[in-house]
Amino acid sequence: MDIRVGQGYDVHSLGEGLRLVLGGIEVPHTKGCIAHSDGDVAIHAICDALLGALALGDIGKLFPDNDPTLKGIDSKILLRKVCQEVTDRGYSISNVDCTIAMQRPKLRPYIDTMREVLAEQMGITADRVSMKATTTERLGFEGREEGVSAMAVVLICKE
């Protein structure tokens, strides 16, 4: 069995009056991500982890932020394309673990929905998707509510 691990990280600045999209869903908040796409840091971190496990580079290599066709794109579309790269190479996703860091809003009420949405996009069951949220105790750019970050780890397997 061929087993590979990948890790990913993404960060975006927050701006007033923008949509906040995390884990494939819109989260009510006064601020949203400043980004070329919808700015979903969780999905971007997961994409980077999957691409890393395949040694294919990062999300910016596959989906450059200067490509006008990607302006405002729903990150779930990017995730599905990355998952297709995984299956095209004969791998399957064993599990995904992602942590989002931001001070506000509290994300716990949205975690289960994120898990379901992400699992559906990746073609796996929700029990294979772990989503967590943390504050940074008001430290750093996340704690000052200037931005949001996400980290992800994935395990992919080929029989």
N, C-alpha and C positions, 0 to 999 in steps of 0.2 A: 504494500500500500504506500502511495506517495502522499505525504502529509506536508502542508505548507502553512505557515503563519504569516500574517501581514499586520502592520500597524499603520494607523493614519491619524492625522491631526489637521484641524482647520480652525480658522479664526476669522471673524468679520467684525468691523466696527458697527456700532448701533447708531441710528439716526431717528430723530423724531418724525412721527407720522408715517412711517413705513410699515409694511406687513412683516410680522415675525413668523417665519416658517421654520419649524424644527421637527425633525423626525417624520417629515412628510405631511405634517398638518399645520394649519394656521393656529397660532396661539395668541389669544387676545393680550395686547400690550400697547403702550403708547409709543414704543420704539420698535424698529425692525432693522434688519441687516442691510447695510450698504454693500451692494454686490452687483456683478454683471448678470448673474442668474437670480433665482429667488433667494439665494444666500443661506440655504439650509446647511448649516455647519455639520450637523449630525450625519446627513447623507453624504456630504463631501468627505468627511473623515472615514466613513464606511467605504466609499468608493476608493479612496487612497489606500485603505488597508487591503481591499481586494486586489487592486492593481499591484500593490507591493508584494502580495503573496505570489502573484504571477510574474513578478519582475518586469512589469510593463511601464514602470515610471509612475507618474502621479496624474491626478485628475486634470491638471493644467496642460499636460502633454496631449491627452485625448480630446479635451474640450477647452481650448484656449480662451482666455477672457477677452481677447480682442476679436473674436469671431462674432460678427453681427447677427448671425442666425441663432446664436445662443443667448442673446439679450433677453433677460427676464424668464428664461426657460425654467420649467418645473423640474426640480432636481430629481424627482422620481423617475423622469425619463432618462436622466443620466445614469441613475442606479440600475435601471433595467438594461441599459446598453452595457454597463460594466458587468452585470451578472451574465449577460450573453457571452462576453469574453471568457468568463469562468467556465461556462458549460461548453463553449466551442473548443476549449482545450481539454475537455474530458473530466473536469473537476466538479465537485458539488460543494456547497457551503455547509459545513458542519455546524458552526455557530458564530454569532456576532455579539460582541460586547462593546457598548458605547456609553461614554459619559459626557454630558453637557455641563459646562461651567458658566453660570451667570448668576448675578445677585437677585434679580427680579425679572419676571414674575416667578413664583413658585411653580415648578413644572410637574410635581407629583400627580396632580389631577389629570395630566395628559399622557403620562408614561404608558399606560396600557394601550391606549389608542395608537400611540407611536409604534409600539411593538407590533400590533396587528397590521398596521399600514405597511411598515417596513417588511415584515414577513411576507405579506402578499406580493409586494414588489419583487422580492428576492426568490419567490417560489419555495419558501420553507415555512415550517410551522412557527407560531409565535413563541413556543417554548425553546426555540433555538436563538431567540433574539433577546438580549439583555439591554435595557436602557436604564440609565441612572442619571440623576441630576444632582449637582452640588453648587453651593455658593462658595465664594472664596473668602468668606468672613470679612467682606468689604476691603480685601487686599487686591492689589493689581488692577488691570484694566477691567476685568470682569466685576470686581468688587466696587469699582467706581461707576459701574454701569455704562462704560464707554464701549464695551464689546462683549462678545460671546465666543467661547471656544468649545471644541468637541474633540475627544480622543476615541479611537476605535481600535479593536483588535479582532481579527477574524481567523478562523481555522478552515481551510479548504482541504478536500481529500479527493484522491483518484484511486479507484480500486484496481 
